[in-house]
Amino acid sequence: MTPIPAIGSTMTAGDFETYHYIASSRYYFPAFSASKRWKPYAGLDLAYIPEVNLGSVAIDYHGAAPNQSVNVKGNEYWTLGLVLGATYLLSDNMTLDLGAFYEHPLTTSDASVNMSNAGTVANVEVSPRGLIGFVGFSYSF
């Protein structure tokens, strides 16, 4: 019996980028410090990601077939993020915003991978998650 190369293969993707469309909610706690310029907040972010482009993904068949590299692009998915941060009042109408959120996938991004060296097509689910930090400025008119 010959093993099927696709079953024991390992796929490795490098760094990738996504675009997020985010609906944010924030609860601001009372300001603290002697100057009352720091204001912590917590919130939830609901995000829609239209596509995950993993780019070139290396497939290692562990000797059962020649290794190969394929481009993988997944479809849309949704995430929910828990946000923690603080704003610092720089002036009457400008703030510095610091924070982080943990992104958890609510759905998966599905992709088809043409594993031509194994003679098959694999359907995979991609569900990126992790801690994301951010810095920003807000200006009020």
C-alpha positions as CSV (number, residue, x, y, z in Angstrom):
1,M,0.0,0.0,0.0
2,T,1.4,3.4,-1.0
3,P,0.8,6.3,1.4
4,I,-1.1,9.3,0.0
5,P,1.3,12.2,0.0
6,A,-1.3,14.9,0.7
7,I,-2.5,13.4,4.0
8,G,1.0,13.6,5.7
9,S,2.0,16.9,4.1
10,T,2.9,20.0,6.0
11,M,1.9,23.5,4.7
12,T,3.9,26.5,5.8
13,A,2.9,30.1,5.1
14,G,5.0,33.2,5.7
15,D,3.8,36.6,7.0
16,F,0.7,37.9,5.4
17,E,-1.6,40.9,5.5
18,T,-5.3,41.3,5.6
19,Y,-7.7,44.3,5.4
20,H,-10.2,44.6,8.2
21,Y,-13.5,46.5,8.2
22,I,-14.3,47.0,11.9
23,A,-17.3,48.1,13.8
24,S,-16.0,49.2,17.2
25,S,-17.5,49.8,20.6
26,R,-15.8,51.3,23.6
27,Y,-16.5,51.9,27.2
28,Y,-14.4,54.7,28.7
29,F,-13.6,54.6,32.4
30,P,-13.1,57.7,34.4
31,A,-9.8,59.6,33.8
32,F,-7.0,59.0,36.2
33,S,-3.6,60.6,37.1
34,A,-3.1,64.0,38.6
35,S,-3.6,65.7,35.3
36,K,-6.7,63.7,34.4
37,R,-5.3,63.2,30.9
38,W,-5.3,59.4,30.8
39,K,-8.6,57.6,30.2
40,P,-8.6,53.8,30.0
41,Y,-11.2,51.9,27.9
42,A,-12.4,48.4,27.1
43,G,-14.5,47.3,24.1
44,L,-15.5,44.8,21.5
45,D,-14.6,44.9,17.7
46,L,-16.6,43.0,15.1
47,A,-14.5,42.7,11.9
48,Y,-15.2,41.6,8.4
49,I,-12.1,40.5,6.4
50,P,-12.9,40.2,2.7
51,E,-9.9,37.9,1.8
52,V,-6.8,36.2,3.3
53,N,-3.9,36.2,0.8
54,L,-1.3,33.8,2.2
55,G,0.8,34.2,-0.9
56,S,3.4,31.5,-1.5
57,V,2.8,28.5,0.7
58,A,5.4,25.7,0.9
59,I,4.2,22.2,0.9
60,D,6.4,19.5,2.3
61,Y,5.4,15.9,1.4
62,H,8.0,14.4,3.7
63,G,9.6,12.5,0.9
64,A,6.4,10.9,-0.5
65,A,6.4,13.4,-3.4
66,P,8.6,16.4,-4.5
67,N,8.0,19.5,-2.3
68,Q,6.2,22.4,-4.0
69,S,5.2,26.0,-3.5
70,V,1.7,27.2,-4.3
71,N,-0.2,30.5,-3.9
72,V,-3.1,30.3,-1.5
73,K,-5.9,32.8,-1.3
74,G,-8.8,32.3,1.2
75,N,-12.3,33.9,1.1
76,E,-14.0,36.2,3.5
77,Y,-14.4,35.6,7.3
78,W,-15.6,37.4,10.5
79,T,-13.8,38.0,13.8
80,L,-14.6,39.3,17.2
81,G,-12.0,41.1,19.2
82,L,-11.7,42.1,22.9
83,V,-10.1,45.6,23.1
84,L,-8.2,47.2,26.0
85,G,-6.4,50.5,25.8
86,A,-6.1,54.1,26.9
87,T,-6.3,57.6,25.4
88,Y,-4.1,60.5,26.4
89,L,-5.5,64.0,26.0
90,L,-2.8,66.0,24.1
91,S,-5.0,69.1,23.7
92,D,-8.7,70.1,24.0
93,N,-9.4,68.3,20.7
94,M,-6.6,65.8,20.1
95,T,-5.8,62.5,21.7
96,L,-3.2,59.8,21.4
97,D,-4.8,56.3,21.4
98,L,-2.9,53.2,22.6
99,G,-4.3,49.7,22.8
100,A,-4.4,46.1,21.8
101,F,-7.1,43.6,20.9
102,Y,-7.2,39.8,20.7
103,E,-8.8,38.8,17.5
104,H,-10.8,35.5,17.6
105,P,-12.3,34.1,14.3
106,L,-16.1,33.6,14.3
107,T,-16.0,31.9,10.9
108,T,-13.1,30.5,8.8
109,S,-11.6,31.5,5.5
110,D,-11.9,28.6,3.1
111,A,-9.3,28.0,0.3
112,S,-8.5,25.3,-2.3
113,V,-4.9,24.3,-2.6
114,N,-3.8,22.6,-5.8
115,M,-1.4,19.9,-4.6
116,S,-0.3,18.9,-8.1
117,N,2.7,16.9,-6.9
118,A,0.3,14.7,-4.9
119,G,-2.3,14.7,-7.7
120,T,-5.0,16.2,-5.6
121,V,-6.7,19.4,-4.5
122,A,-7.0,20.1,-0.8
123,N,-9.8,22.2,0.8
124,V,-8.4,24.0,3.8
125,E,-9.8,26.3,6.5
126,V,-7.7,29.3,7.5
127,S,-8.6,31.1,10.8
128,P,-6.0,33.7,11.7
129,R,-6.1,34.8,15.4
130,G,-3.8,36.7,17.7
131,L,-2.9,39.8,19.6
132,I,-2.8,43.0,17.6
133,G,-1.4,46.3,19.0
134,F,-2.3,49.8,17.7
135,V,-1.4,53.4,18.1
136,G,-3.4,56.3,16.7
137,F,-4.3,59.9,16.9
138,S,-7.9,61.3,17.1
139,Y,-8.8,64.9,16.3
140,S,-12.3,66.3,17.2
141,F,-13.6,69.3,15.3
